Amino acid sequence: MQSQLLSARHAASLPQQTLSDTLGVAARTLRDWEKGYDTPSLKHLITWADALGFRLVVVDSLGSADQEVVEAEDGEPFERHEMRRLTRPLWTRRKARKLSQGDLALLLGVSRASVQRWEDADKFPRPIALIAWAGRLECSVELDRVTSENDRPQPGREEA
């Protein structure tokens, strides 16, 4: 994902400093993410993708992105809404497989409380944990280009 976002920044002829200012991070931090020296938090990854016209999506084993609409709550920060949108299909898949939160936690090597906080979007998992979570449920997390403003959620945005 990081290399895709780097390519998207280059394609948009967007200077690294401009993007880092938009994201509220140091240019060095963005450079480290783009080179793979460091990994952004999930909140930063969501914001980074959005700034370049992408969003994270859960994709099933056949390559179809989940299309379930998750309405924004009043005053909800953009990143939390996106996290709820990502966790909904994962929760649905866990339930369909009759896995408890504890069972999933054992598969992921985390606590049941962590899975509960992730599903409730009370805490953001690390990106690698989100990818592992999706993988255990036979799907993946990928970038999808936002093709119109109708594809973009409209919740309130949290100020940095």
Order of alpha helices (4+ residues) and beta strands (2+ residues): alpha-alpha-alpha-alpha-beta-alpha-alpha-alpha-alpha-beta
